[in-house]
Amino acid sequence: MASMFASKHSILPITFLLLFNFTIASRILVQSSTQPMSFQYHNGPLLSGLFSINLIWYGKFKPTQRAIISDFITSLSASQPESKPFVSMWWNTIEKYYHLANPKMSARLSLYTGKQVIDETCSLGKSLTTKQVEVLAAKGPKQPNAINVVLTAADVAVEGFCMSRCATHGSNYISKKTSQKYTYIWVGNSETQCPGQCAWPFHQPIYGPQSPPLVAPNNDVGLDGMVISLASLLAGTVTNPFGNGYYQGPKDAPLEAASACAGVYGEGAYPGYAGNLLVNPTTGASYNANGINKRQYLLPALYNPTTSSCSTLA
């Protein structure tokens, strides 16, 4: 079976390219829902301790759009809002990976919003190569406890975007004189370029099973789609930061904590159907997690290594 995920090796450490192709995702779902998955720890380091998530905004984003992402990051470790389920409950699944890797490891990863860089004028142009994305990622703190996230606007083209990937996570050396690395993530806004590929289930897929799209919880198809990609990549970055952590399948085509459950958002999910979700009675939006500032999000299922199944909040 062809994999919906590709990885490539460059002059830098391994970079994982996530390709959200719904048709292939559906084929994986059929298999994963009926067969136990073999998720293996490859003895590499996991990210642990206190980490900053530094945001590099490339292109024009409205303040309300930046707030959607910032509130999501804060919600990962924020005190629980009034209504369940919480975003932090979703993130707690990650702690299970630490305990399996080392039963004595009690410290889990804590995330907070760090430095923010705003490049509205697109200093490198509106058509970026993978190398240029890495240059942008280096604008954040080049520190071992940093996850630098590059977010590109809807009118910015990125090499491979839509055709082979929706988002990327990888790592780079802090300097030529050290073996220490920092991690980075790139996520693109697909609203005008390929919402059917990278913003499902808030847009109909370009092929595969067709069903009415769901209403986006923050009323922004592009940004709500970016949240899904960012959440998936944060899970992959933490549990497989350097290509030798937790993943399923071959190293050159790994399925990670979230990508192993592609297309699953609630119980009962199947190809073309995201699962049983919560619905906001006022807006009609579908969601499965509550965040700070009364925000609601749709987050991907995470592979639970203790139950060998995809774990959902709804």
RODO-2510 file (C-alpha; in nm, 4 decimals, decimal comma):
residues 314
     n   res          X          Y          Z
     1     m     0,0000     0,0000     0,0000
     2     a     0,1348     0,3414    -0,0881
     3     s     0,2115     0,5615     0,2091
     4     m     0,0516     0,9014     0,2567
     5     f     0,3671     1,0156     0,4341
     6     a     0,7014     1,0773     0,2756
     7     s     1,0306     1,1711     0,4331
     8     k     1,3453     1,3046     0,2759
     9     h     1,7073     1,3363     0,3787
    10     s     1,8918     1,6594     0,3106
    11     i     2,2192     1,8100     0,4115
    12     l     2,0596     1,8595     0,7488
    13     p     1,9111     1,5922     0,9809
    14     i     1,6081     1,4042     0,8579
    15     t     1,3009     1,6092     0,7751
    16     f     0,9549     1,4567     0,7865
    17     l     0,7095     1,5661     0,5210
    18     l     0,3449     1,5119     0,6012
    19     l     0,1235     1,4589     0,2989
    20     f    -0,2439     1,4813     0,3882
    21     n    -0,3855     1,2886     0,0927
    22     f    -0,7342     1,1880     0,1974
    23     t    -0,7781     0,8968    -0,0383
    24     i    -0,4644     0,7273     0,0862
    25     a    -0,5472     0,8294     0,4414
    26     s    -0,8746     0,6451     0,4075
    27     r    -0,6962     0,3274     0,3003
    28     i    -0,4755     0,3507     0,6078
    29     l    -0,7791     0,4043     0,8291
    30     v    -0,9476     0,0915     0,7038
    31     q    -0,6409    -0,1087     0,7905
    32     s    -0,5698     0,0558     1,1271
    33     s    -0,9268     0,0191     1,2495
    34     t    -0,9220    -0,3575     1,2033
    35     q    -0,5623    -0,4496     1,2769
    36     p    -0,3388    -0,3678     1,5739
    37     m    -0,0613    -0,1268     1,4857
    38     s     0,3008    -0,1910     1,5750
    39     f     0,4453     0,1301     1,7178
    40     q     0,8123     0,1039     1,8038
    41     y     1,0508     0,3135     2,0111
    42     h     1,3850     0,3411     1,8333
    43     n     1,5804     0,4470     2,1442
    44     g     1,6369     0,8059     2,0363
    45     p     1,5824     1,1122     2,2563
    46     l     1,2392     1,2606     2,3185
    47     l     1,1829     1,6260     2,3916
    48     s     1,1318     1,6806     2,7618
    49     g     1,1276     1,9656     3,0080
    50     l     1,0184     2,3246     2,9434
    51     f     1,0051     2,4183     2,5754
    52     s     0,9140     2,7431     2,4058
    53     i     0,7073     2,7424     2,0889
    54     n     0,8286     3,0375     1,8864
    55     l     0,6062     3,1581     1,6044
    56     i     0,7396     3,3036     1,2784
    57     w     0,4478     3,4583     1,0887
    58     y     0,5365     3,4865     0,7204
    59     g     0,2955     3,6936     0,5152
    60     k    -0,0170     3,8753     0,6229
    61     f    -0,2231     3,7280     0,9043
    62     k    -0,5025     3,9144     1,0780
    63     p    -0,4617     3,9620     1,4542
    64     t    -0,7657     3,7383     1,5010
    65     q    -0,5928     3,4647     1,3004
    66     r    -0,2752     3,4888     1,5059
    67     a    -0,4893     3,4640     1,8202
    68     i    -0,6360     3,1298     1,7047
    69     i    -0,2886     2,9742     1,6940
    70     s    -0,1548     3,1460     2,0059
    71     d    -0,4579     3,0446     2,2113
    72     f    -0,4198     2,6852     2,0964
    73     i    -0,0575     2,6720     2,2091
    74     t    -0,1428     2,8263     2,5448
    75     s    -0,4294     2,5789     2,5837
    76     l    -0,1903     2,2825     2,5618
    77     s    -0,0696     2,3399     2,9151
    78     a    -0,3178     2,5968     3,0480
    79     s    -0,5465     2,5396     3,3426
    80     q    -0,8571     2,3574     3,2335
    81     p    -1,1482     2,5659     3,1063
    82     e    -1,4985     2,5117     3,2341
    83     s    -1,6164     2,2725     2,9657
    84     k    -1,4729     1,9310     2,8873
    85     p    -1,2958     1,7962     2,6903
    86     f    -0,9909     2,0195     2,7164
    87     v    -0,7024     2,0729     2,4764
    88     s    -0,4676     1,9828     2,7641
    89     m    -0,6426     1,6447     2,7959
    90     w    -0,5530     1,5768     2,4327
    91     w    -0,1886     1,6663     2,5011
    92     n    -0,1753     1,4429     2,8092
    93     t    -0,1725     1,1367     2,5834
    94     i     0,1836     1,2310     2,4891
    95     e     0,2967     1,1623     2,8461
    96     k     0,2364     0,7909     2,7907
    97     y     0,5270     0,7844     2,5449
    98     y     0,7659     0,9089     2,8114
    99     h     0,6652     0,6459     3,0641
   100     l     0,7130     0,3662     2,8120
   101     a     1,0531     0,4956     2,7055
   102     n     1,1678     0,5255     3,0665
   103     p     0,9390     0,4243     3,3544
   104     k     1,1373     0,6510     3,5853
   105     m     1,0796     0,9536     3,3633
   106     s     0,8165     1,1630     3,5355
   107     a     0,8831     1,5041     3,3834
   108     r     0,6625     1,5640     3,0823
   109     l     0,7049     1,8272     2,8178
   110     s     0,5630     2,1685     2,9070
   111     l     0,5018     2,4167     2,6266
   112     y     0,4583     2,7907     2,6299
   113     t     0,4354     3,0615     2,3668
   114     g     0,7740     3,2253     2,3315
   115     k     0,9108     3,4708     2,0781
   116     q     0,6962     3,5855     1,7862
   117     v     0,8430     3,7163     1,4604
   118     i     0,6142     3,8909     1,2110
   119     d     0,7341     3,9177     0,8495
   120     e     0,4356     4,0663     0,6687
   121     t     0,6395     4,1931     0,3732
   122     c     0,7608     3,8411     0,2836
   123     s     1,1296     3,9264     0,2900
   124     l     1,2221     3,6091     0,1003
   125     g     0,9448     3,6418    -0,1574
   126     k     0,6153     3,4580    -0,1931
   127     s     0,7562     3,1384    -0,3407
   128     l     0,9719     2,9566    -0,0882
   129     t     1,2039     2,6612    -0,1197
   130     t     1,2479     2,4102     0,1613
   131     k     1,5854     2,5662     0,2358
   132     q     1,4256     2,9094     0,2724
   133     v     1,1730     2,7667     0,5169
   134     e     1,4668     2,6454     0,7246
   135     v     1,6180     2,9945     0,7059
   136     l     1,2937     3,1361     0,8414
   137     a     1,2874     2,8761     1,1183
   138     a     1,6328     2,9956     1,2242
   139     k     1,4860     3,3398     1,2963
   140     g     1,3507     3,1922     1,6161
   141     p     1,5792     3,1081     1,9096
   142     k     1,8365     2,8489     1,8060
   143     q     1,8268     2,6666     2,1368
   144     p     1,7806     2,3016     2,2404
   145     n     1,4589     2,3933     2,4226
   146     a     1,3008     2,5714     2,1273
   147     i     1,0418     2,4581     1,8744
   148     n     1,0373     2,7208     1,6011
   149     v     0,7151     2,7236     1,4013
   150     v     0,6995     2,8888     1,0586
   151     l     0,3453     2,9740     0,9507
   152     t     0,2996     3,0852     0,5897
   153     a     0,0034     3,2913     0,4718
   154     a    -0,2561     3,1813     0,2172
   155     d    -0,0842     3,3603    -0,0739
   156     v     0,2605     3,2140    -0,0066
   157     a     0,3689     2,9144    -0,2119
   158     v     0,6102     2,6651    -0,0587
   159     e     0,8029     2,3936    -0,2392
   160     g     0,5915     2,0780    -0,2392
   161     f     0,2936     2,2466    -0,0705
   162     c    -0,0341     2,0825    -0,1729
   163     m     0,1395     1,8508    -0,4169
   164     s     0,3319     1,6433    -0,1644
   165     r     0,2852     1,7965     0,1797
   166     c     0,0784     2,0235     0,3981
   167     a     0,3332     2,0691     0,6735
   168     t     0,6810     1,9648     0,7824
   169     h     0,8765     1,9045     1,0996
   170     g     1,2486     1,8585     1,1282
   171     s     1,5591     1,9686     1,3149
   172     n     1,8767     2,1611     1,2550
   173     y     2,2088     2,2083     1,4299
   174     i     2,2352     2,5115     1,6553
   175     s     2,5788     2,5852     1,5091
   176     k     2,8585     2,4141     1,3210
   177     k     3,0506     2,3778     1,6450
   178     t     2,7958     2,1735     1,8386
   179     s     2,5985     1,8537     1,8058
   180     q     2,2980     2,0129     1,9745
   181     k     1,9895     2,0722     1,7662
   182     y     1,6716     2,2735     1,7761
   183     t     1,3479     2,1560     1,6198
   184     y     1,1234     2,3371     1,3773
   185     i     0,7831     2,3060     1,2157
   186     w     0,6395     2,4585     0,9008
   187     v     0,2641     2,4816     0,8390
   188     g     0,0981     2,6447     0,5376
   189     n    -0,2419     2,8096     0,5085
   190     s    -0,4202     2,6082     0,2408
   191     e    -0,7451     2,8075     0,2257
   192     t    -0,6968     2,9368    -0,1305
   193     q    -0,4394     2,6908    -0,2645
   194     c    -0,5634     2,3447    -0,1695
   195     p    -0,8279     2,3315     0,1062
   196     g    -0,9530     2,0009    -0,0301
   197     q    -0,6154     1,8457     0,0426
   198     c    -0,4948     2,0211     0,3561
   199     a    -0,8059     2,1600     0,5296
   200     w    -1,0314     1,8522     0,5369
   201     p    -1,2794     1,8036     0,7012
   202     f    -1,3597     2,1769     0,6707
   203     h    -1,3590     2,1481     0,2914
   204     q    -1,4635     1,8683     0,0598
   205     p    -1,1713     1,6542    -0,0582
   206     i    -1,0736     1,6830    -0,4221
   207     y    -1,1280     1,3076    -0,4579
   208     g    -1,2293     1,0140    -0,2466
   209     p    -1,5511     0,9804    -0,0434
   210     q    -1,7554     1,2987    -0,0625
   211     s    -1,9534     1,4362     0,2280
   212     p    -2,0565     1,7884     0,3292
   213     p    -1,7685     1,9795     0,4904
   214     l    -1,7858     2,0583     0,8593
   215     v    -1,8189     2,4122     0,9898
   216     a    -1,4802     2,5296     1,1192
   217     p    -1,4857     2,5995     1,4959
   218     n    -1,3119     2,9373     1,4610
   219     n    -1,4936     3,0259     1,1393
   220     d    -1,1691     3,0196     0,9420
   221     v    -1,1123     2,7172     0,7183
   222     g    -0,7476     2,8010     0,6595
   223     l    -0,6519     2,8649     1,0224
   224     d    -0,8582     2,5786     1,1651
   225     g    -0,6875     2,3538     0,9112
   226     m    -0,3505     2,4900     1,0233
   227     v    -0,4349     2,4022     1,3832
   228     i    -0,4888     2,0387     1,2826
   229     s    -0,1541     2,0293     1,1022
   230     l     0,0264     2,2093     1,3838
   231     a    -0,1198     1,9772     1,6465
   232     s    -0,0153     1,6719     1,4424
   233     l     0,3380     1,8005     1,3997
   234     l     0,3804     1,9024     1,7621
   235     a     0,2967     1,5450     1,8579
   236     g     0,5451     1,4128     1,6014
   237     t     0,8158     1,6602     1,6989
   238     v     0,7967     1,5700     2,0665
   239     t     0,7892     1,1918     2,0241
   240     n     1,0160     1,1636     1,7193
   241     p     1,2241     1,4815     1,7078
   242     f     1,5319     1,3457     1,5295
   243     g     1,4047     1,0449     1,3377
   244     n     1,4914     0,7825     1,5984
   245     g     1,2068     0,8157     1,8493
   246     y     0,8580     0,6684     1,8254
   247     y     0,7149     0,5837     1,4860
   248     q     0,5469     0,3082     1,2929
   249     g     0,6735     0,1607     0,9676
   250     p     0,9951     0,2335     0,7770
   251     k     1,2158     0,5250     0,8745
   252     d     1,1876     0,6844     0,5322
   253     a     0,8068     0,6795     0,5536
   254     p     0,7181     0,6966     0,9230
   255     l     0,3761     0,7225     1,0798
   256     e     0,4001     0,9201     1,4015
   257     a     0,1823     0,9853     1,7059
   258     a    -0,0866     1,1732     1,5121
   259     s    -0,0220     1,0733     1,1518
   260     a    -0,0736     0,7070     1,2435
   261     c    -0,4368     0,8049     1,3067
   262     a    -0,4862     1,0220     0,9985
   263     g    -0,8464     1,1224     0,9343
   264     v    -0,9720     1,0218     1,2799
   265     y    -1,1189     1,2975     1,4979
   266     g    -1,3943     1,1230     1,6902
   267     e    -1,5309     0,7789     1,7732
   268     g    -1,6776     0,5911     1,4795
   269     a    -1,4595     0,7571     1,2159
   270     y    -1,4339     0,5921     0,8774
   271     p    -1,3227     0,7033     0,5276
   272     g    -1,5101     1,0219     0,4453
   273     y    -1,6400     1,0656     0,8001
   274     a    -1,4372     1,2384     1,0720
   275     g    -1,6230     1,0670     1,3563
   276     n    -1,8792     1,1614     1,6188
   277     l    -1,7966     1,5166     1,7213
   278     l    -1,9337     1,7873     1,9449
   279     v    -2,1332     2,0601     1,7723
   280     n    -2,1653     2,4192     1,8851
   281     p    -2,5415     2,4828     1,9043
   282     t    -2,4993     2,8491     1,8083
   283     t    -2,2579     2,8290     1,5169
   284     g    -2,3063     2,4693     1,4038
   285     a    -1,9280     2,4225     1,4138
   286     s    -1,7780     2,0798     1,4849
   287     y    -1,5077     2,0422     1,7475
   288     n    -1,3641     1,8006     2,0019
   289     a    -1,1611     2,0201     2,2384
   290     n    -1,2116     2,3363     2,4422
   291     g    -0,9331     2,5881     2,4857
   292     i    -0,8756     2,9162     2,6609
   293     n    -1,0776     3,2286     2,5825
   294     k    -1,3793     3,0073     2,5085
   295     r    -1,2141     2,8754     2,1939
   296     q    -1,2998     2,5404     2,0408
   297     y    -1,0728     2,3276     1,8243
   298     l    -1,0825     2,0113     1,6167
   299     l    -0,7763     1,8034     1,7016
   300     p    -0,6539     1,4801     1,5419
   301     a    -0,6642     1,1503     1,7259
   302     l    -0,3370     1,0426     1,8851
   303     y    -0,1976     0,6927     1,8823
   304     n    -0,2118     0,5603     2,2379
   305     p     0,0923     0,3343     2,2850
   306     t    -0,0552     0,1652     2,5921
   307     t    -0,3731     0,0521     2,4151
   308     s    -0,2343     0,0251     2,0584
   309     s    -0,5270     0,2268     1,9304
   310     c    -0,6193     0,5762     1,8189
   311     s    -0,7343     0,7842     2,1130
   312     t    -0,9965     1,0548     2,0598
   313     l    -1,1510     1,3173     2,2864
   314     a    -1,5006     1,2792     2,1425
***
